[in-house]
Amino acid sequence: MAAVIRELGLLQIETINIVARAPYFMLFSRLGTYDPAWLEESLAEKAIFEYWAHTASFLPIEDYPYHRRMMLEKLRHPYYYTWYEKNKEECDKLLRHVRNNGSVRSADFERQDGKKGQWWDWKFEKDALEFWFCAGELMISRRDKFQRVYDLRERVLPEWNDANVPSLDETYRHFVRESVRALGIARRDWVADYFRLAKKPVNDTLTKLLEDGVLTEVAVDTWQEPAVMLSADLLLLKDKHKKLTPTLTTLLSPFDSLIFDRKRAKQLFNFDFTIECYLPPAKRKYGYFLVPVLHRGQIVARADVKAHRKEGVFEVKGLFWEPSIRADEQMLVEVKDAIQRCADWHGTPEVMIQRNELSSTRS
């Protein structure tokens, strides 16, 4: 599992659990059936850590030095530092509380403003914890029922020394190189989004890496502009004896790194995708929680799904096939098997398909 996270560079964290939360789902799409407890165990064992990347993410511990540079440069959520200056005394008091009393959760503090907890309407202590997490003074030591447990950096990583922090230039080189590696072949305008970096230094770094021979420009038949890839990966294209033929059929989290860049998903897979759970019901075209269906290198459908855990039912409210797809018998069988594997892993083995949008123009 740690190897998968290293390969991806980041594992996006989202809390929506209509089916498995995003990081668990992304691992299932690549590993198949596995024990979700492995993720928390890896965090507690410090094989991975949490910080901001594309969004809040689980990250390989080997990359901590580069993310530490981002903390020191205040390049993640800079508005937080303005907020801190306005709330410095209380924020410092909370940090002293953690130092003197040990690790805490946001839930350990009662809300004092009389409001009910709303999404992104955090109580002060939650904001303060998140500021110190963003600034790098606090880290996530473990998860308790998926709630973050915050503790001092020096207690989570006692061996760390800031003398080991790479320069900002080295940091950009690392993140750009890792983004291109994770993307495989990338347009220049895709690269900055992977780790949510500023576009100008990313473009400058791309130019330097091309000049240094770390990256190579390649032509893609259907693209107007050249793309970039790691020079070390060129052998994959040149080796005629290796057929890079995709064989997997699986369901994807709507937050999967394969598709979280919507423009890339459109150009690469001809897949126009919106996370509709964030839209008002009247504006939803397909449903609330949509999971794309990846079949042998193509995104062939999307399914509106819900795991009814108590009842043991995996409900497919709608299965919507892409307009260009002609679903033959093999595809139908493999998609059905993929849905069943996902349902079994969820502990909801009874699959209930309410609606299958397979038009008469398809096989």
N, C-alpha and C positions, 0 to 999 in steps of 0.2 A: 504494500500500500504506500509506504514512504517512497518507493521507487516511482510509482505513478505520479505522486505529487511533485517529485523532482522533475519528472518528464514534462509535466504541465507547467511547472514554474509557480503556479498558484492554484488554490482550490477555493472558489468563491463561496462565501458564507451568506445564506439567506435563511430567515427563520420560518417562512411559510411551510407548513407541514400537511397540506392537503394529501400529498403522498410524502415520501421521504424528503427531508430537507435537502437543499441543493448540494452541499458537500458530500453527503452520503450517497445521493442519487448519482452524482458525477463519478464516484468511485464504482458504484454498481455497474454503470454503463461500460466501464473498462475492465472490471474484475469479475463481473458476474456475482454470484452469491458469495457473500462474505459477512463477517460479524461486525456490525456497526460499532461495537465497543472498541474495535481496533483504533478508530480515529481518536477517541478520548485517551486511550492508552498511549498512542504515539505522542499526543500533546503532553501528557504527564511525564513521559520518558524523555521529552525534549528532542525527539527526532524531527518535530515540526514546531512552529510557533505561530502566533496570530499577529497580524498587523494589516495596515491598509495597503492594498496593491491596486488591482482593477476596482475592487471595492474591499470591504473587510474580507480577509482571506486567511486560510491556512497556508503556510509557506514552509519550504524546506529550511531546516536550521542552518544549512550551509550558506544560505543567502542572507542570514541575519546581518553580517557586516555592511552589506549594501543598503539594506533597509534602515540600519542605524544611521547611515549618512543622511538619508532622507529625513529622519527625525531631527538630527542636529541642524540641518539646513532649514527646518520648519517648512518643508515642501508639501506636507500632507495637511489638508484642511487649515490653511493659514488663518481663516476667520476665527478659529478657536483661540488664537493667541491674543486677538483683540478682545474677545470675550473674557479671557483670563485676566487681562489688565483691569477690567471693570469689576472682577470678582476675586481679586488676588488673595485677600485675607481669608475668605472662606475656603477657597481652593487649597491654599497652603495648609489650612487647618485640617482638611480632609486627608491630605498626603501625610501629615504628622500622625493622624489617627491610624492609617495603614501601617506606618513605620512602627508605631508603639504597640499596636494590637494585633497585627497580622493580617492575613488575606481577608477580603470582603467581597460580597456580592452587592449589586445595586439593591436587591430585595432586602438587605439587612437594614436599610434606612427607610423610615416611615416618611411618607409624603407630607410636607408641612403647609402646602399652599391651598389645601382644600379641594384640589382638582382630582378627578379620576385620571388614571393613567391612560393616555392616548398615544397612538403611534406617532413617534417623533415629538410628542409633547412630554419631554422627560422631566423628572424632578431634578432639582439642583444637583444632588449627589451623583446622579447618573451622568449628567453633563460634566461634572468635575472629574469623575472617574475616567470618562472618555477623553477629556482633555489630557490628563496625565498619561493615559494610554497612548494617545496620539503623539505626545511629546517624548514618549519613551521612558518616562520615569516609572510607570507601571507596566507590567506585562500580564498576560493571561496564564496563570499557573495551571489551571485545569478547567473543566466544565462540570457543572453540577446540574443535571437534568437540562442540559444545553444552556444554562445560564453561565455567563462569564464569572470566573473567580479571579479577582485582581490581586496582585501582590507586587512588591518592589522588584525592580529589575535585578538588583544585586542579590536578591534571594532566589529569583527564578534562574538567573544565569550568573552564579557567583564567580565563575571563571572568566567572565568577559572583561576586557580592558579596552577603553576607547582609543588607546594607542593603535589598535588594530583596524581602525576605521579607514577604508580606502578613500581616495580623493573623490570629489564630485565627478570629475572626468572619468575616472575608472568606473564609478557607479553607473554612469550613463552607458558606457561601453558594455558593461555587464548586462544591464537590463535590455538594451537594444539587441545584443547578441542572443540573449535568452528568448526574447520575443520572437525574433526571426526563426530561431530553432523550433520553438513551440508551434509557430504557424506553419512551418515547413517551407512554403513559398509564399512570399508576401508582397503586396504593393506597398510602396513607401508610406502611403497615408493610412495603412492599417497598423503600423508598428507602435505608434505612441499610445494607442488606446489599450494595448494589452496590459500594461502596468500603470495606465493613466498618468503619463508623463507629459511634460510641456513639449509642444510640437517643434519649436525652433531648435532646442538642444538635441532633440532626437534626430531631426533632419541633418544637423551638423555632424552628429555622431555617425549616422548612416554613411555620410560622405567619407568620413575618416576611415571607417571600417572597410569600405569599398577600396579606398586608396591603399590600405594596408593588406588587402587580399584576404581579409577574414570573411568578407561577404563577396558575392559575385552577382552581377546582373544576369538575368535569364529572360528569354522571350517566351511568352505564353501565347499560343496561337490566336485565342479569341480576345486578348487584351491589347489595347492600344499602346499602353506604356509598359516598359520593362518592369520586371519584378526582381526581388532580391532573395537570395537564400545563402545559407552557410556554404562556403567553398568546400568544407569538409564533406558536405552532403552531396556534392556533384556526382560522386561515384554511384549513388542510388539511381541517378538518371542515365548514366553511361553504361551501367552493367546490364547488358541485354539478356543475360541469363536469369536475372532476378525479375520476376513479375510481381509488381506491387499491386496484387489483386485483392481488393477488399472482400471479406467474407462474412463480416459480422452484421447481424440484425439486432437492434436493441432500441430501447426507449431512452430519450435524453431529458435531463432536467431543462426547463425553459431558461435556466441561468447557466447552462453549460458553456464552457469557454470555447467550444467549437462554433457556437452561434451567438455569443454575447455581443459581437460587433455586427449589427444588423446589416450594414452596407456590405460587409464581407460575406455574410450569409446569403445575401441576395446575389452577389456576383459569382460566388463559388458554387452555390447549390441551387440558384434560382429559387430561393426560399424567402418569401416575404413574411416576416414573423413579428407579432406584437404580443407582449405579455399582457393578456387581457384582464387578469385579476386586478390590475391597477386602474381599469376603466370603469365608468358607471355601467350598470347592466344594459342600459339602452344602447350603448356604443359597442357592445361585444358582438363580434361576428360569429365566433365559433363556441365560446364557452369560458368558464372561469379559470380553470387551471389546465393549460394546454402543454402537452409533452410531445415534442417532435419524434418522429419514427425514422431512425437511420437504418437503411437497408443497403448493404453492399456498396457503401460509398455515396449513396443518394439519400436525400431526405424525401421520403415518398408520401408522408402523411403527417397529420397532427391529431392527437387524441385528447379529448376533454375527460379527465379522469379524477377519481376520488377513491381513497382507500378507507373503507368502513372497517376499522380495526376490531371493534367489539363484535361485529357480525361476521368477520372473516370474509368480507366481500370486497372485491376490486371492481369498482363500477367504471365502465367506459360509457360516459353519457353520449359521446359522439366520436366517431372515427371518420376523419375527413381526409380524403386522398387528394394529393396535389393534381392540378388540372392536366399536367403533362404526363402523368403516370398511367401506364397500362398494366394493371395488376394481374399477372398470370398466376397460375395455380401455385407455383413454387413461392412466389412472393407472398401470397396470401397465407400459406402454411407457415412461412418463416416469421411473418409479422405476428400471426396468432401465437406462435411459440414464444416469441419475445415478450408479448403481453403476459403470457402465463408465467414465464420465468420471473418477471418483475412482480407479479401478484404473489407468487410463492415466496419470494424474498421478503415481501412486506408482511407475510403472515396472514394474507387475505387471499387464500387460494381459489375461492369461488369467483370466477370472472363473469361479469354481467355486462354484455354489450347492448346498450339501449338503441343505438343508431349507427348504421354503417353507411356512410355517404359514398358508395361506389356507383358511379353513374353508368348508364347503359352504353355509353360510348367506349367503355373500357372492357377488357376481356373478363 
